[in-house]
Amino acid sequence: MALVYLKEITQHTRFAIWKIEESADELLSKLQLSRSERAFLERLNKGKRTLNWLGTRVLLRSMLDTPGYIDCPSDENGKPYLVNFPHKISLSHSFDYATVMLSTTHEVGIDMELVKPKIELI
């Protein structure tokens, strides 16, 4: 993965954007996944969705700077959260890019979309 952008918004909040260039196997080799996470990956359509999910998790690992397991389930609304870290997080992806925003003090949210000419019409 190549870091495209890193922004420290405050001393407690930052986000990063990475370009996903690895294969699913390369991304998997950088993660520790639970049995339920592996089952979730098996249910995904192989391809971009898998790469995007894995890419956000690898970027999250990089931003948390930890070699340990990152327990990152989603709440009833689908928002991911961290069980074993104090950070509030938001994950997003679009095409070949993944983004992670995290804060130790506030809830955060980020959404990444590729801007297409069609968007301007809307």
mmCIF file of the C-alpha atoms, coordinates in Angstrom:
data_MODEL
# 
_entry.id   MODEL 
# 
loop_
_atom_site.group_PDB 
_atom_site.id 
_atom_site.type_symbol 
_atom_site.label_atom_id 
_atom_site.label_alt_id 
_atom_site.label_comp_id 
_atom_site.label_asym_id 
_atom_site.label_entity_id 
_atom_site.label_seq_id 
_atom_site.pdbx_PDB_ins_code 
_atom_site.Cartn_x 
_atom_site.Cartn_y 
_atom_site.Cartn_z 
_atom_site.occupancy 
_atom_site.B_iso_or_equiv 
_atom_site.pdbx_formal_charge 
_atom_site.auth_seq_id 
_atom_site.auth_comp_id 
_atom_site.auth_asym_id 
_atom_site.auth_atom_id 
_atom_site.pdbx_PDB_model_num 
ATOM 1   C CA . MET A 1 1   ? 0.000   0.000   0.000   1.00 0.00 ? 1   MET A CA 1 
ATOM 2   C CA . ALA A 1 2   ? 1.161   3.497   -0.698  1.00 0.00 ? 2   ALA A CA 1 
ATOM 3   C CA . LEU A 1 3   ? 0.322   6.335   1.649   1.00 0.00 ? 3   LEU A CA 1 
ATOM 4   C CA . VAL A 1 4   ? -1.395  9.006   -0.418  1.00 0.00 ? 4   VAL A CA 1 
ATOM 5   C CA . TYR A 1 5   ? -2.368  11.453  2.319   1.00 0.00 ? 5   TYR A CA 1 
ATOM 6   C CA . LEU A 1 6   ? -2.000  11.802  6.081   1.00 0.00 ? 6   LEU A CA 1 
ATOM 7   C CA . LYS A 1 7   ? -3.648  14.642  7.983   1.00 0.00 ? 7   LYS A CA 1 
ATOM 8   C CA . GLU A 1 8   ? -3.423  15.359  11.688  1.00 0.00 ? 8   GLU A CA 1 
ATOM 9   C CA . ILE A 1 9   ? -6.558  17.378  12.416  1.00 0.00 ? 9   ILE A CA 1 
ATOM 10  C CA . THR A 1 10  ? -5.792  17.795  16.119  1.00 0.00 ? 10  THR A CA 1 
ATOM 11  C CA . GLN A 1 11  ? -3.304  16.138  18.435  1.00 0.00 ? 11  GLN A CA 1 
ATOM 12  C CA . HIS A 1 12  ? -6.003  13.505  19.086  1.00 0.00 ? 12  HIS A CA 1 
ATOM 13  C CA . THR A 1 13  ? -7.570  13.061  15.628  1.00 0.00 ? 13  THR A CA 1 
ATOM 14  C CA . ARG A 1 14  ? -6.072  12.101  12.277  1.00 0.00 ? 14  ARG A CA 1 
ATOM 15  C CA . PHE A 1 15  ? -6.874  10.323  9.054   1.00 0.00 ? 15  PHE A CA 1 
ATOM 16  C CA . ALA A 1 16  ? -4.977  8.677   6.230   1.00 0.00 ? 16  ALA A CA 1 
ATOM 17  C CA . ILE A 1 17  ? -5.651  7.565   2.674   1.00 0.00 ? 17  ILE A CA 1 
ATOM 18  C CA . TRP A 1 18  ? -3.822  4.625   1.100   1.00 0.00 ? 18  TRP A CA 1 
ATOM 19  C CA . LYS A 1 19  ? -3.813  3.251   -2.408  1.00 0.00 ? 19  LYS A CA 1 
ATOM 20  C CA . ILE A 1 20  ? -4.464  -0.482  -2.374  1.00 0.00 ? 20  ILE A CA 1 
ATOM 21  C CA . GLU A 1 21  ? -1.938  -2.102  -4.692  1.00 0.00 ? 21  GLU A CA 1 
ATOM 22  C CA . GLU A 1 22  ? -1.495  -5.548  -3.083  1.00 0.00 ? 22  GLU A CA 1 
ATOM 23  C CA . SER A 1 23  ? -3.325  -8.792  -3.739  1.00 0.00 ? 23  SER A CA 1 
ATOM 24  C CA . ALA A 1 24  ? -5.767  -10.187 -1.195  1.00 0.00 ? 24  ALA A CA 1 
ATOM 25  C CA . ASP A 1 25  ? -3.145  -12.727 -0.110  1.00 0.00 ? 25  ASP A CA 1 
ATOM 26  C CA . GLU A 1 26  ? -0.553  -9.996  0.479   1.00 0.00 ? 26  GLU A CA 1 
ATOM 27  C CA . LEU A 1 27  ? -3.031  -7.998  2.563   1.00 0.00 ? 27  LEU A CA 1 
ATOM 28  C CA . LEU A 1 28  ? -4.103  -11.087 4.512   1.00 0.00 ? 28  LEU A CA 1 
ATOM 29  C CA . SER A 1 29  ? -0.481  -11.800 5.403   1.00 0.00 ? 29  SER A CA 1 
ATOM 30  C CA . LYS A 1 30  ? -0.362  -8.464  7.268   1.00 0.00 ? 30  LYS A CA 1 
ATOM 31  C CA . LEU A 1 31  ? -3.383  -9.202  9.464   1.00 0.00 ? 31  LEU A CA 1 
ATOM 32  C CA . GLN A 1 32  ? -4.493  -11.416 12.290  1.00 0.00 ? 32  GLN A CA 1 
ATOM 33  C CA . LEU A 1 33  ? -8.150  -12.335 11.800  1.00 0.00 ? 33  LEU A CA 1 
ATOM 34  C CA . SER A 1 34  ? -10.629 -14.085 14.038  1.00 0.00 ? 34  SER A CA 1 
ATOM 35  C CA . ARG A 1 35  ? -12.650 -17.064 12.859  1.00 0.00 ? 35  ARG A CA 1 
ATOM 36  C CA . SER A 1 36  ? -15.716 -14.838 12.368  1.00 0.00 ? 36  SER A CA 1 
ATOM 37  C CA . GLU A 1 37  ? -13.701 -12.302 10.337  1.00 0.00 ? 37  GLU A CA 1 
ATOM 38  C CA . ARG A 1 38  ? -12.409 -15.088 8.100   1.00 0.00 ? 38  ARG A CA 1 
ATOM 39  C CA . ALA A 1 39  ? -15.975 -16.368 7.661   1.00 0.00 ? 39  ALA A CA 1 
ATOM 40  C CA . PHE A 1 40  ? -17.111 -12.846 6.742   1.00 0.00 ? 40  PHE A CA 1 
ATOM 41  C CA . LEU A 1 41  ? -14.364 -12.629 4.105   1.00 0.00 ? 41  LEU A CA 1 
ATOM 42  C CA . GLU A 1 42  ? -15.479 -15.958 2.639   1.00 0.00 ? 42  GLU A CA 1 
ATOM 43  C CA . ARG A 1 43  ? -18.987 -14.534 2.168   1.00 0.00 ? 43  ARG A CA 1 
ATOM 44  C CA . LEU A 1 44  ? -17.722 -11.465 0.300   1.00 0.00 ? 44  LEU A CA 1 
ATOM 45  C CA . ASN A 1 45  ? -17.639 -11.437 -3.465  1.00 0.00 ? 45  ASN A CA 1 
ATOM 46  C CA . LYS A 1 46  ? -13.997 -12.036 -4.296  1.00 0.00 ? 46  LYS A CA 1 
ATOM 47  C CA . GLY A 1 47  ? -12.476 -8.968  -5.858  1.00 0.00 ? 47  GLY A CA 1 
ATOM 48  C CA . LYS A 1 48  ? -12.775 -5.286  -4.967  1.00 0.00 ? 48  LYS A CA 1 
ATOM 49  C CA . ARG A 1 49  ? -14.977 -5.753  -1.877  1.00 0.00 ? 49  ARG A CA 1 
ATOM 50  C CA . THR A 1 50  ? -12.453 -8.140  -0.373  1.00 0.00 ? 50  THR A CA 1 
ATOM 51  C CA . LEU A 1 51  ? -9.519  -5.877  -1.231  1.00 0.00 ? 51  LEU A CA 1 
ATOM 52  C CA . ASN A 1 52  ? -11.332 -2.848  0.182   1.00 0.00 ? 52  ASN A CA 1 
ATOM 53  C CA . TRP A 1 53  ? -12.218 -4.594  3.458   1.00 0.00 ? 53  TRP A CA 1 
ATOM 54  C CA . LEU A 1 54  ? -8.688  -5.910  3.857   1.00 0.00 ? 54  LEU A CA 1 
ATOM 55  C CA . GLY A 1 55  ? -7.154  -2.584  2.838   1.00 0.00 ? 55  GLY A CA 1 
ATOM 56  C CA . THR A 1 56  ? -9.008  -0.647  5.530   1.00 0.00 ? 56  THR A CA 1 
ATOM 57  C CA . ARG A 1 57  ? -7.887  -3.174  8.147   1.00 0.00 ? 57  ARG A CA 1 
ATOM 58  C CA . VAL A 1 58  ? -4.241  -3.034  7.058   1.00 0.00 ? 58  VAL A CA 1 
ATOM 59  C CA . LEU A 1 59  ? -4.322  0.775   7.116   1.00 0.00 ? 59  LEU A CA 1 
ATOM 60  C CA . LEU A 1 60  ? -5.949  0.663   10.574  1.00 0.00 ? 60  LEU A CA 1 
ATOM 61  C CA . ARG A 1 61  ? -3.132  -1.607  11.790  1.00 0.00 ? 61  ARG A CA 1 
ATOM 62  C CA . SER A 1 62  ? -0.579  0.808   10.382  1.00 0.00 ? 62  SER A CA 1 
ATOM 63  C CA . MET A 1 63  ? -2.203  3.839   12.004  1.00 0.00 ? 63  MET A CA 1 
ATOM 64  C CA . LEU A 1 64  ? -2.478  2.096   15.380  1.00 0.00 ? 64  LEU A CA 1 
ATOM 65  C CA . ASP A 1 65  ? 1.128   0.946   14.972  1.00 0.00 ? 65  ASP A CA 1 
ATOM 66  C CA . THR A 1 66  ? 0.550   -2.438  16.550  1.00 0.00 ? 66  THR A CA 1 
ATOM 67  C CA . PRO A 1 67  ? 1.563   -5.991  15.673  1.00 0.00 ? 67  PRO A CA 1 
ATOM 68  C CA . GLY A 1 68  ? -1.232  -7.360  17.916  1.00 0.00 ? 68  GLY A CA 1 
ATOM 69  C CA . TYR A 1 69  ? -4.751  -8.468  17.097  1.00 0.00 ? 69  TYR A CA 1 
ATOM 70  C CA . ILE A 1 70  ? -7.189  -5.617  16.444  1.00 0.00 ? 70  ILE A CA 1 
ATOM 71  C CA . ASP A 1 71  ? -10.720 -6.555  17.498  1.00 0.00 ? 71  ASP A CA 1 
ATOM 72  C CA . CYS A 1 72  ? -12.857 -4.418  15.168  1.00 0.00 ? 72  CYS A CA 1 
ATOM 73  C CA . PRO A 1 73  ? -16.504 -5.531  15.072  1.00 0.00 ? 73  PRO A CA 1 
ATOM 74  C CA . SER A 1 74  ? -19.417 -3.392  13.883  1.00 0.00 ? 74  SER A CA 1 
ATOM 75  C CA . ASP A 1 75  ? -22.307 -2.144  15.993  1.00 0.00 ? 75  ASP A CA 1 
ATOM 76  C CA . GLU A 1 76  ? -26.016 -2.699  15.171  1.00 0.00 ? 76  GLU A CA 1 
ATOM 77  C CA . ASN A 1 77  ? -25.836 0.196   12.677  1.00 0.00 ? 77  ASN A CA 1 
ATOM 78  C CA . GLY A 1 78  ? -22.796 -1.203  10.876  1.00 0.00 ? 78  GLY A CA 1 
ATOM 79  C CA . LYS A 1 79  ? -20.309 1.318   12.345  1.00 0.00 ? 79  LYS A CA 1 
ATOM 80  C CA . PRO A 1 80  ? -16.980 -0.330  13.197  1.00 0.00 ? 80  PRO A CA 1 
ATOM 81  C CA . TYR A 1 81  ? -15.486 0.160   16.638  1.00 0.00 ? 81  TYR A CA 1 
ATOM 82  C CA . LEU A 1 82  ? -12.428 -1.025  18.505  1.00 0.00 ? 82  LEU A CA 1 
ATOM 83  C CA . VAL A 1 83  ? -12.717 -3.373  21.470  1.00 0.00 ? 83  VAL A CA 1 
ATOM 84  C CA . ASN A 1 84  ? -9.083  -3.399  22.577  1.00 0.00 ? 84  ASN A CA 1 
ATOM 85  C CA . PHE A 1 85  ? -8.034  0.197   21.782  1.00 0.00 ? 85  PHE A CA 1 
ATOM 86  C CA . PRO A 1 86  ? -9.368  3.507   23.136  1.00 0.00 ? 86  PRO A CA 1 
ATOM 87  C CA . HIS A 1 87  ? -9.773  5.105   19.700  1.00 0.00 ? 87  HIS A CA 1 
ATOM 88  C CA . LYS A 1 88  ? -13.022 5.998   17.950  1.00 0.00 ? 88  LYS A CA 1 
ATOM 89  C CA . ILE A 1 89  ? -12.763 5.036   14.279  1.00 0.00 ? 89  ILE A CA 1 
ATOM 90  C CA . SER A 1 90  ? -14.327 5.420   10.878  1.00 0.00 ? 90  SER A CA 1 
ATOM 91  C CA . LEU A 1 91  ? -13.386 3.328   7.840   1.00 0.00 ? 91  LEU A CA 1 
ATOM 92  C CA . SER A 1 92  ? -14.192 3.962   4.197   1.00 0.00 ? 92  SER A CA 1 
ATOM 93  C CA . HIS A 1 93  ? -13.053 2.860   0.765   1.00 0.00 ? 93  HIS A CA 1 
ATOM 94  C CA . SER A 1 94  ? -13.657 3.687   -2.856  1.00 0.00 ? 94  SER A CA 1 
ATOM 95  C CA . PHE A 1 95  ? -12.222 1.867   -5.851  1.00 0.00 ? 95  PHE A CA 1 
ATOM 96  C CA . ASP A 1 96  ? -8.495  1.364   -5.147  1.00 0.00 ? 96  ASP A CA 1 
ATOM 97  C CA . TYR A 1 97  ? -8.356  3.553   -2.040  1.00 0.00 ? 97  TYR A CA 1 
ATOM 98  C CA . ALA A 1 98  ? -8.906  2.962   1.662   1.00 0.00 ? 98  ALA A CA 1 
ATOM 99  C CA . THR A 1 99  ? -9.211  5.572   4.376   1.00 0.00 ? 99  THR A CA 1 
ATOM 100 C CA . VAL A 1 100 ? -9.182  5.435   8.161   1.00 0.00 ? 100 VAL A CA 1 
ATOM 101 C CA . MET A 1 101 ? -9.982  8.215   10.607  1.00 0.00 ? 101 MET A CA 1 
ATOM 102 C CA . LEU A 1 102 ? -9.314  7.806   14.315  1.00 0.00 ? 102 LEU A CA 1 
ATOM 103 C CA . SER A 1 103 ? -9.565  9.884   17.441  1.00 0.00 ? 103 SER A CA 1 
ATOM 104 C CA . THR A 1 104 ? -8.842  9.311   21.106  1.00 0.00 ? 104 THR A CA 1 
ATOM 105 C CA . THR A 1 105 ? -11.352 11.972  22.183  1.00 0.00 ? 105 THR A CA 1 
ATOM 106 C CA . HIS A 1 106 ? -14.323 12.222  19.791  1.00 0.00 ? 106 HIS A CA 1 
ATOM 107 C CA . GLU A 1 107 ? -16.582 10.146  17.587  1.00 0.00 ? 107 GLU A CA 1 
ATOM 108 C CA . VAL A 1 108 ? -15.430 10.504  13.974  1.00 0.00 ? 108 VAL A CA 1 
ATOM 109 C CA . GLY A 1 109 ? -16.790 9.869   10.520  1.00 0.00 ? 109 GLY A CA 1 
ATOM 110 C CA . ILE A 1 110 ? -15.295 9.819   7.044   1.00 0.00 ? 110 ILE A CA 1 
ATOM 111 C CA . ASP A 1 111 ? -16.673 8.775   3.678   1.00 0.00 ? 111 ASP A CA 1 
ATOM 112 C CA . MET A 1 112 ? -14.638 8.482   0.517   1.00 0.00 ? 112 MET A CA 1 
ATOM 113 C CA . GLU A 1 113 ? -16.190 8.489   -2.948  1.00 0.00 ? 113 GLU A CA 1 
ATOM 114 C CA . LEU A 1 114 ? -14.658 8.780   -6.378  1.00 0.00 ? 114 LEU A CA 1 
ATOM 115 C CA . VAL A 1 115 ? -15.897 11.993  -7.971  1.00 0.00 ? 115 VAL A CA 1 
ATOM 116 C CA . LYS A 1 116 ? -17.339 11.323  -11.406 1.00 0.00 ? 116 LYS A CA 1 
ATOM 117 C CA . PRO A 1 117 ? -18.822 13.775  -13.913 1.00 0.00 ? 117 PRO A CA 1 
ATOM 118 C CA . LYS A 1 118 ? -22.260 12.281  -13.157 1.00 0.00 ? 118 LYS A CA 1 
ATOM 119 C CA . ILE A 1 119 ? -21.997 13.660  -9.587  1.00 0.00 ? 119 ILE A CA 1 
ATOM 120 C CA . GLU A 1 120 ? -21.929 17.204  -10.929 1.00 0.00 ? 120 GLU A CA 1 
ATOM 121 C CA . LEU A 1 121 ? -25.293 16.640  -12.597 1.00 0.00 ? 121 LEU A CA 1 
ATOM 122 C CA . ILE A 1 122 ? -26.873 15.649  -9.302  1.00 0.00 ? 122 ILE A CA 1 
# 
